[in-house]
């Protein structure tokens, strides 16, 4: 490898890896379990796992049809739709939280109607956490499923159609099994992104222990009063991220065989 490439590569690797090593070195390993069993930590863990799972389920229900429209339909404006759907990927999460607040807040476009009609408000509730996480995480699933749909062989769907299957049956019995690995990969990415969401959550849902305080919010709060607890929660998020990469290693790295 040329030296002008090797040196920056080593420096970049060190820049990315050293903070993670520092987290492992400074972790209170002897006090790990007591920290994990603290009530506040347990609440944040349970809420994070529950909200991330619910956000992933909502993303599956809404995101898979969006991906199908982007990959297989011939409607006009697909490029615009794709841009709008993927905006949360590049939008600062805090801005997303503000946008959700303006739509679903008590004085928001839809939130005012909910409050005046049903006396129900969404912000600063667990529902708000799920909505915020879904908003920032669903684009990861949409992109993954859309890529899988574009890569899938459409001849199987054509064969099902010639055998008399309607479009819904073809989608359920042929298309979904074909793109199942892409859906699974997108769901894992979506779940991991939802688990680590911070900006939109704290802006739209607040930071109330047991109700809206997820693990990233608990890390932020604990860093001021309980640094060991913050490190322990950070380790949990780090291990989840590593597990996500390991689950997706075949999809990203394992199918790069060089053609003969």
C-alpha positions, 0 to 999 in steps of 0.5 A, a space after each residue: 500500500 502506498 505510504 500516502 494512503 497508509 498513514 491517513 488510513 492508520 490515523 483515521 482508524 485510530 481516530 475512530 477506534 480509540 474512543 471506543 477503546 477508552 470506553 472499554 478501558 474506563 468501564 466499571 467492570 467490577 461494578 457493572 451488574 449493580 449499575 445495570 440493576 439500578 431502578 433508573 437504568 432498568 427503566 431506561 433499558 426496558 423503555 428503550 427496548 420496548 419503544 425501539 421494537 414498537 417503532 420497528 413494527 410500525 416501520 415494517 407496516 408502513 415502510 415496506 409498502 413505501 419501498 414497494 412503491 419506490 421500487 416497483 410502481 410506475 407512478 410519477 414523482 417517485 424521485 420526489 417521494 424518495 427524497 421526502 421519505 429519506 429526508 430524516 436520514 440527513 435532517 438533524 434529529 432536533 429539527 425532526 423533533 421540532 417538526 413533529 411538535 408543530 404537527 402533533 403538539 397540542 397546538 399543532 396541525 393535527 395535535 390541536 384536533 386530537 386535543 379538542 376532540 378527544 382531550 388527548 395530547 401526544 408530546 411528552 408521552 411514551 407514544 411520542 417516543 415511539 413516533 420520534 423513533 419511527 420518524 428517524 429510523 424508518 428510512 433505513 428500512 425503506 432504503 434496505 427493502 427498496 434495494 432488495 426489491 430492485 435486486 429481486 428477480 421479477 420473473 418469479 412474480 411474472 410466473 405467479 401472475 401467469 398462473 392466475 395469482 392476483 397482485 396481493 397474493 403474488 406480493 404475499 407468497 412470492 415477493 416477500 419471501 424473495 426480499 425477506 433477507 432485505 426486510 430483515 436487514 432493514 428491520 435490524 438497522 431500523 431497530 438499532 437506529 431507534 434504540 440510539 435516537 436522542 435528538 428528536 426524542 428529547 425535543 418531542 417527548 421530553 426526558 421523564 424517567 419511566 415514561 420517555 427517558 430512553 437509554 441515550 437520554 439516560 446517558 446524557 442525564 447520568 453523565 452529570 451525576 453518575 458517570 459510571 452509570 453513563 459508561 455502563 449504558 454507553 457500553 450497552 449501546 455499543 454492544 448493541 451496535 456491534 451486534 447489529 454489524 455482526 448480524 449484517 456482516 454477510 449482507 455487507 461483506 460476505 457476498 463480495 466474491 470477485 467474478 471469474 
